[in-house]
Amino acid sequence: MLKKILKSYDYSLIIAIILLSLFGLVMVYSASMASAVQRWGYSSDHFYQRQKIFLIGASVVFIFTAFFPYKIMKSTKFLLPMVSISILGLAGLFIFGHVAGNAQSWFKIGPFSLQPAEFVKIFVIIYLSAVYAKKQAYINKFNHGVLPPLAYLVIVCGLIALQPDFGTAMIICLIAGAIIISSGMNIKNITKLILLALLLATPLLIFLKGEIFSEKQLERFTVLSDPFKYELDIGFQLTNSYIAIGSGGVNGLGLGKSVQKLGYLPDVHTDFIMAVIAEELGIWGVSFVILTLGYIVLRGIYLGLRCKDPFGSLLAIGVSSMIGIQSFINLAGVSGVIPLTGVPLPFVSYGGSSLLQLAIASGILVNVSMFVKYENNYKQTNLEPVKKQKQQNENVYQFRT
């Protein structure tokens, strides 16, 4: 039994996740050396050592979730504590939270910081996948099958927006949208949901108008038109990102030889790590990251389509959508396609909360892939003798008649 389970794991998916995480660890060290010395003065590997600890912890979490049967997570005994913890955690930030980057989004625990909103992403995926999987029989009944699960989504997104962290709230809504579209609802109900979302968002936009449409927020749109016009002011990050990407060319300057990381490009080991990858490793490094991320996302969607269990299918699509959405937002922000939002690049950027959350999500995805392959390979094989005997009985019956 155990041998069959181990054979059923999708090792190509596991290898892709491991390679990307290890590549990220190397690039965090390369990108953060200068800023570590500048900030701490005594150690060039400060961020690397912390990321290594995060990665070891994430590896343990990944192994646990990869072996933990995902079907247990759809039980009420699992969902109720998860929902309660997520809401209490987000609400507790307004009392005990630590302010950084103009947002009260972190719990400070000694030398480490924990961002609850990162884990809420996976909680929303689990909750919506479980509830909509249970409601398949009446998924198109708007008041009974569609609306009730969205109360949790509205509460957590509202609490995150009040921090304020509109980028994370937007990402959670997009992930929820991917699950809703994949849940089997008809177009009529999806249209109703969009109209209802616009109706509910209007009062929030009015209430938070000063935060959403503040001068600082609007500057992020202004700079997109001509970053070099504002290169010494609001366009500083984006222009230096362009310089880093352009300097790398095809082959790059070489690992560790980035110039822009030497104080020119802020947040270089977090939001802008792809700019350093482009500068040091050229198009080869960029292609490796994009192709590996693309493989993980597409593999997850493929598994979701193959999974016969509605809960597993929605989980796989939700996790894949989350990784794909975050990757697109980060890469588009670094390249100036969309305004900067401070979203880390999955598996590559520095950050403990992000890495642990991705370990949980990718572990669940690997677990779903194992169940899909196990059911297709072994349960189907076990049914073959039964089908063969049934066919023989039918043949005998036809012969006699």
N, C-alpha and C positions, 0 to 999 in steps of 0.2 A: 504493500500500500504506500509506504513512505517513498520507496524507489519510484513508483509511478508518479507520485506528486512532484518529486524532485525533477523527474524527466519532463514534467509538464510546464515548468517555468520558462518564460520567454527570455532566454539568455541574451539574445541580441538587444532587447530593450534594457536589460540590466547593465550590459557592457556599455551601452550608449550613455546611460546615466552616470556610471562610474567614471568613464573617460572624461565627460564634460565637467564633473565635479573636481577631478584631479587637475584638469587643465585650468579650471578656475582658481584652484589653490596656487598653482604656479604663477598665474597672471596677477593674483592679488599681491603676492610677494614682489613681483617685478614692478607693479604699478605703485605700490605703497611705500617703497623704500625711502624715497626722498621726503614724503610727507610724514613718515614715522620719525625720521631723524629730526625734522623741523619741529614736530609737535612734542616728542618725548626726549630727544637729544642724546639718548644713550643706546638706542637699539633700532636698527634698520628693519628688523623682522618682527616688530611689535604686532602689526595687523596680521601678518602671516601666521604667527604662533596662535593668536586668538582664533583665526579662521580654521587652523588645524584642529583646535579643540572643538570648535563648532562642527567640523566635518566628522570627527570621531563620534561625537554625540549623535549626529544625524545618521551615521552609519548604523548605530545600534537601533535607532528608531526605525530606520528603513527596513532592517532585517525583521524586526518585530511585526511591523505592519504588513510586510510581504508574506509572513506566515500566519498572521491573524485572519481567520475566515471573515471576509468582508460582509457576509450575509448576517452576521451577528449585529452589525451596526444599524440595521433597519428596525431593530426591536425598540419598543417604547422605553425599556429599561436603560437603553443606551442613549436614545435621543433626548429624553427629558433632562438628564444631568448635563448633557452637552449644550443644549439650548440655554439652560439656566446659567451655567458657567460663563458662556459667551456674553450674555446680556449683563450679568453682574460684573464681569471683567471690564467691559467697555464703560459701564456706568462708574465703576471704581476709579477710572482714570481722572474723572473730574474732581476727585478728592485727593487721591494719592499719586496721580500721574506726574511724570517729569516732562517739562517743556523743552523741546528742541526743534529748531526749524520753524518756529512760530506755531507749533502744534503740540497739544498735550496728549501725546499718543503712546508714551512709553512708561513702563514701570521700571524704576531703577533698583536693581538688586545687586548691591555691592559694586564690583567693577563691570557688571553686565547689565544690559538693557533688554527688556522684553516688550514687544509690540503686539498686543492682543489682536489687533485688526488683521495681522497676517494669518493668524490661526482661524479667525472668523471666516476667511475665504473657504477653507476646507470644511468648516462646520456647515456653511450654507450649502455647499455641494452635497454633503452627506444628507442633510435634512431634506432638501428639496428632492433629491433622488429617491430617498426612502418614501416620502409622503406621496409623490406623484406616481411611484411604482405601485403603491397600495391602492391608488385611486384610478387605476387603469379602466376598471369597469364603468366608471362614470366621469372620465376625464374631461368630457365636453359639457358637463353640467357646471355652468359658470359659478353659481353661488355656492355649490356644494363641493365641486371637484377642483375648481381653479383657484378661487380667492383665498380660502382659509390658510394655506401654507405660506402665502405671501406676507402675512402679518409679521412673521419673524424677520423676513427680509427687510421690510419697512423699518422695523425697530432698530436693527443693527446698522443699517445704512444711515438712518437718522442720527444715531449716536456717533458714528464715525464722522459724518459731515459736521457735527457740532464741535469736533476737536480743534480746529477744522482740518479734515483730510479728505478733500473732495476727490482726489485721484484714486485712493483706495475704494471709496464708496462707489465711484463710477465703475471700477474694475469688477467689484462684486456684483453690481447690477448687470454688467455685460455677461459675466459667468452665469448668473441666474437666467438671463435671456437665452443663452445657449441651451441650458437644461430644459427650459420651458418649451422652446421650439422643438426639441428632440423628444419631448414627453408624449407626443401623440395628440396634442390639442389641435383642433381645427383652426383655420385662418380667422374665422369669425371671433373666436375667443381670444386669439392672440391680438387681433385688432382692438378688441375691447380693453385688453390689458394695457396696450400702448396709450390709448386715450385716457384711461384711468391714471396711469403713471404721470402723464402730462398734467392732469388735473391736480394730483397730489403734490407734484413738484412745484407748481406755481406759488403756493403760500410759502414753501421753504425757500424758494428763490427770493421772494420779497423779504422774508425775515433775515436771510443771510446775504442780502444784496451787497452790503458793504464789504463782506469777506470775499464773495465770489467775483464781484466786479470792482474790486479795489484796484488802485493804480498799479500795485505790484503784480496782480494777476493779469491785468490787461497788457502789461509790458511783455509778457511771455508771447502774446500774439503779435505785438508790434515788431518785436525783434526778428520774426520769421521773414519779413519782407526784405530786409537788408541787414544781416547781422554785423557786417563790417562797418556799417554806418555808426553802430553803437558799440564798437569793439572795446572801448575803454570803460564802458558802463554796463548796460543791461545785456549787451551782446558778447560779453567777455567769455563766458563758458562756451557758447556755440561757435564763436570764431576760432577759439583755440582747439575745439573739437574738429572743426574743418581742417585746420592746419595739421593736426595729428593724423587724420585720415588721409589727407593728400600727401603727406610726407612719406607714408608707408609704401605707396606704390604697389607693385606686384609682390616683391619678395620681402619688403619691410627693412627696417634699419638693423634688425637683429634683436634677439631676446635681451631685455635689460637696457637697451640703448635708446629708449624714448627720451625726447627732449621736453615734450610738453608736460610730462609728469613732474618736472623739476620746478614746481611752483606756478606753472602757467595755467594748468587746467585743474580747477577745484573738483573735489569729490571724485578723484580719478580712479580710485579702487572700488567705488560703489556704482553710481549712476553712469559714469563715463568710462567704464573699464573697456568697452568695445573700441573706443577711440585709441587707447593704448595698444590693444591687440592689433588694430589696423596699422598703427605706426611701427610696431616692432616686428610683426609677423606678416604684414601685407595682406594681400587678397587670400593667401593660403590659410592664415589664421582665422580671418573673417568667415571664409567658406566652411571651415571645420565647425565653427560654432553654429552658424546658420543651418548647415546640413544636419548636424547632430540634433539640434533643437527641433528642426523640421521632422526628422525621423521619429523622435519621441512623440510629437504631437500627432502626426499622421498614423503612427502605429497605435496610439491610444484610441483614435477615432475608429480605426479599422476594427480594433478589439470590441469597441462599443457596438459597432454594427453587427458583429458576429455573435455577441453574447445573447443568449436566449432569455436570460433573466432580466426583466425590466430595470431592477435596481442596479445590477452590475453594469448594464448598458449605459444608464444615465450617469453612474459614477465615473466610468471611463471617459465619457464625452465631457463631463464637467471638469475633470482633472486636466484633460488634454486642452480644453478651451482655456482654462486658467493659465497654463504654461504658454500657450500660443498668444493669448491676449497680452500678457505681461512682456513677452519677448518682443512683440510688435511695437508696443508703446515705448519700451526702452530704446529699441533700435531706431524707431522713427523719431524719437526725441533727440538722440545723439546726432542724427543726420539732418535735423532741422525740418523734417516733414510735418511734425506736429509740435505744439508747445511742450516744453519740458515739464514733467510731472513728478520726478523723483522716484520712478519705479525701477527697482534693481533688475538686472538681467538674470533670469533663472539659472541656478547652479553655478554661475560664474562670478557674480558680484559679491563683494564682502557683505556679511550680515548674518548674525546668528538666528534671528527670528525667521528670516526668509528661508534660510537653509534647512532649519528644522521643519518648517511648514512644508517645504518641497519634499523632504524626506518622507513625511507622513503621506502626502499626496501621491508621490511616485511609488511608494510601497503598496498603497492601496491599488494603484494601477497594475502593478506587477502581480498582485494577488488575484485581481479580476482576470488577468491574462492567463494565469495558471488554471483557474477554474474553467475558463473557456476551452483551453487546450485539453484539459483532463476529461471534460464531458464529451468533447468531440472525438477524442482518441480511444478512451477506455470504456466509457459508458456505451458508446456506439458498438465497440468490439464485443462487449458483454451481451448485447442484444442480438448479435448476429446468429448464435445458435437457436435462439427463440424464433427469430424470423425464418430461419432455414427450416425448422421443424414445422412451423405454421404453413409454409409454402408446400412442404411435402404432404401435409395433411390435406391441403386444398387439392393437390394433384391427384391423390388417391381418391378423394371424393368425386372429382370430375371424371376419373377413369371408371368408377363404379356406376356413375349415373349415365 
